[in-house]
Amino acid sequence: MRNIKKIHKAAYAPMDDLVTYRAMPTHEVEYIDPFLFLNHHGPQTYKANNRGLPFGPHPHRGFETLTFILEGDIMHQDTGGGQSVIEAGGIQWMTAGSGLIHAEVSSGKFKKEGGPLEVLQLWFNLPAKHKMVKPSYIGLQKEQIPVISEDEGKVTVNLISGSWKDQQGPIQSLSDIHMTSIELKAGGAFTATVAAERNIFFYVVRGRVKVNGENVEKLHLVEFGNEGDEIKVEAIEDAVILFGHALPYNEPVISHGPFVMNTEEEIREAFRDYQLGKMGVWEG
């Protein structure tokens, strides 16, 4: 079985009235190459006539984002032409690449009516060879995501990118990143094999599970080593996890706010390009 190095608790980091837990980076774990960042917003309930999510127009360059909408919705717009409203159960995958400006806010309907909200956003680094690719955006509703049933229906795998056994996900990652969200009923279990040289991303969103013999509560990130290749997961209670894996890039990571590059000069260039309008001009 794959060895576990440490289990990290997400840090409480609220944004105005938005409940937020940051699983990465924290003072304990900076990143798990190429997985850079995870913010877990909610769960919480918004009243009617609310302001919704606070993520107005802002730029990005040099990485990708994967957003899971567990409850509520997200209205996305970007200067690359991407636009959608994704509802509960759906996802958004954005390749910032050479740079764009985007906004992630709640729909008019959600702001008027309110309701439950829970959203997670995960950042993937891009390797140097792909950092300046053309930006792109894919939004998928729940019914567009392949579902794989395991353990007589007690485990539901929502396949986003890469493969699960012989099934391919709807998103083809530039860097062979495999990502899923997995729902487990109490007592449900699955086993996955991940080659030892690949880094694993494993975060418990809800509930409590046992992974390779260790109990892991919600709001905890499991940091694995690179010995062994088997992952055994059993739900102690109903649970939801994010589970993925990828080869590390082993490249320098220089980040400053919305930009993630390989050198300080590339960061300065990103700020200059943004100010010069090379990432687009916001007209939303």
Buried (B, 14 or more C-beta within 10 A) or exposed (E): BBEBEEBBEBBEEEEEEBBBBBBBBBEEBEBBBBBBBBBBBBBBEBEEEBEBBEBEBEBBBBBBBBBBBBBBBBBBBBBBEBEBBBBBBBBBBBBBBBBBBBBBBBBEEBBEEBBEBBBBBBBBBBBBEBBBBEBBBBBBBBEEBBEBEBBEEBBBBBBBBBEBEEEEBBBEBBBEBBBBBBBBBEEBBBEBEBEEEBBBBBBBBBBBBBBBEEEBBBBBBBBBEBEBBEBBBBBBBBBBBBBBBBBBBEBEBBBEEBBBBBEEEBBEBBBEBBEEEBBBEBEE
